[in-house]
Amino acid sequence: MKQHTIVMLWAFILSASTGFSQASPTSIIEDFKPSTVNQPGQEYPKVNSQGYARFQILAPEAKSVVVSLGLGGAKGGTTLVKGEDGYWRGTTAGAMDEGFHYYHVTVDGGIFNDPGALNFYGSTRWESGIEIPAHDQDFYALKNVPHGNVQQILFPSKSTNTSRRAFVYTPPGYHKDKTKQYPVLYLQHGWGEDETAWSNQGRVNLIMDNLIAEGKIKPFLIVMTYGMTNEIKFGGLASFKIEPFQTVLVDELIPYIDSNFRTLANQANRAMAGLSMGGMETHSITLNKPEVFSHYALLSGGIYKPEEIKDKSKVKLVFVSCGSKERPEAVETSIKAMKDAGYNAVSYISENTAHEFLTWRRSFKELAPLLFK
Amino acid sequence: MKQHTIVMLWAFILSASTGFSQASPTSIIEDFKPSTVNQPGQEYPKVNSQGYARFQILAPEAKSVVVSLGLGGAKGGTTLVKGEDGYWRGTTAGAMDEGFHYYHVTVDGGIFNDPGALNFYGSTRWESGIEIPAHDQDFYALKNVPHGNVQQILFPSKSTNTSRRAFVYTPPGYHKDKTKQYPVLYLQHGWGEDETAWSNQGRVNLIMDNLIAEGKIKPFLIVMTYGMTNEIKFGGLASFKIEPFQTVLVDELIPYIDSNFRTLANQANRAMAGLSMGGMETHSITLNKPEVFSHYALLSGGIYKPEEIKDKSKVKLVFVSCGSKERPEAVETSIKAMKDAGYNAVSYISENTAHEFLTWRRSFKELAPLLFK
């Protein structure tokens, strides 16, 4: 396919130089394929090798259909045009950022999902999702390697008076070797997302499977749970307090995991990481509970300052990352200060990505080999 | 709440007898609550204690909004009426059947999902879902009891040249007692559904947790995988052949499960069951492979005849069920014939339900205690 793309690009350059194709639509390479996160059997939405997305939505009697995705990811939108067959069609005005994007469709003023796409929980609703193939997508691809499991658990939570859901990634071989014990990473989603995000949008289980198959990491468990409690209303973070979730995580979930899974149940073998709001949570909880976690990671979710940390000897790793389209200088400055203060501190900047999941997939891939060394 | 309902019914009868409330809308009891399978924080769709459903969809510029659900479950539809605030509203013309229903919304001729409801895979698409509280809903409720896990596995399938997904229910305690081995039920979804159906729509993990907590069953594993292979096109069953799926199930999935989970890996401790199309598959595969399964169950998915079975000594249980609104006489006739022929045969008819998930939840609850005795 790369070969094909190069040939077509070359053909475009030639034709452009002869003035054959001056109109802007001809610059779009017609190698569109269904997005890899479409519903089964659905042709649309489609993406091409340049990163354009094309939509097709049936709504014969509608007055207007607008897709929330436009140029460069989440910004802007794409207004579709109705065909005589009742389908609304349109293509983004330019190439979108590589990776996963949330979107929705506004039909006559109402917000719906694209019937062609799978849904993912983001922005406190199940949104449509689309994948723009990334040049480095191999690291999160489903491959013919041994696969770990993603286990849904329901753990009792006295503090919130309910059974709460979490997902636990157990590496390949977990069920076979009945004595081996594993370190554990507690991994949090972002605002408006939930405990499904890291495996559905983040593909973290596939990234782990691939890293393990390549011998690049020491296998560990990953625990992903919902990072909000009842006091947080949907729609805002203004009243956010860390204590209720900290209680769920530290006093309820960790003991349940240590009792029901084969863990190395100590501070040295326990890490916490989170993206965006999950980074805020990680920052607060790791600082509040230095006796619980030894490895800390913030993915597009703030920074650490040396003066925030009470007992330097307890911190084995500080990892801070973001996309190059976010604020990489803040990440670099923070990590330099942490290094200068003598911490094992690592920064990572994801090239050409913003506050979206490709940043966090890549960040996770960089983080995983550094954990529990 | 029951108290409240009775009071309101009584008030209605009184007012009706005085001629105060003759218009039909007054017969609807105004105790609507959000459906239990709404998206987080969403008020609509709502259901009342009589089984009416009420919808509210924002689409200010639309010409028409119709919900596919009407009286008695999937039949008919409900046309919504636009309010001045741009929301379309409407209530079903009568009480719907108890239990879970799929539905969607037609907006100006296009099919979308209700933004208020969670989605469930049915009819080869992710559909909106709604729960009409059933009088016996307690058996599938999330309770404060020990919970089993639902594990997503990806198993290698040579015959279809991919990694296929399945879900494995492991009972509470599976992770703690590291030596105990369990019988296994292979449980199939219906046409247009997939391997997510039995836990999402069927709540089979919660039914198991509750039956185990009550000491009513011997714990077993449940394996749920996708029952279609590539040769089946979306939209029809005309070209259905059992062999490709039988190969996946018997030659690929079962060995993987027996190798990766603590199973009693023999015919006596292996059951197969399925709903609707999954019943057809169960019927074919159990008859083709008597050396693999000993317990057979068809849930709204056909019947067995004594003359179909090659070796009677290998069959430990035949269970056949359906809803009373399906064809219960066929089920009863079949089971009578099986009993007359000397089989351990059991029928079950779910009262006042059709070809829908409450029939199958109830059928499963009746089946589970009969397995592996």
Interface residues (C-beta under 8 A of the other chain):
Chain A: Q39 P40 G41 I57 L58 A59 P60 E61 A62 K63 S64 G86 V105 V107 D108 G109 G110 I111 F112 N113 P115 L118 N119 T124 R125 W126 L142 N144 H147 N149 V150 Q151 Q152 I153 L154 F155 P156 S163 V168 H175 K176 K178 D194 S199 N205 K233 F234 S259 N260 F261 R262
Chain B: Q39 P40 G41 I57 L58 A59 P60 E61 A62 K63 S64 G86 V105 V107 D108 G109 G110 I111 F112 N113 P115 L118 N119 T124 R125 W126 L142 N144 H147 N149 V150 Q151 Q152 I153 L154 F155 P156 S163 V168 H175 K176 K178 D194 S199 N205 K233 F234 S259 N260 F261 R262
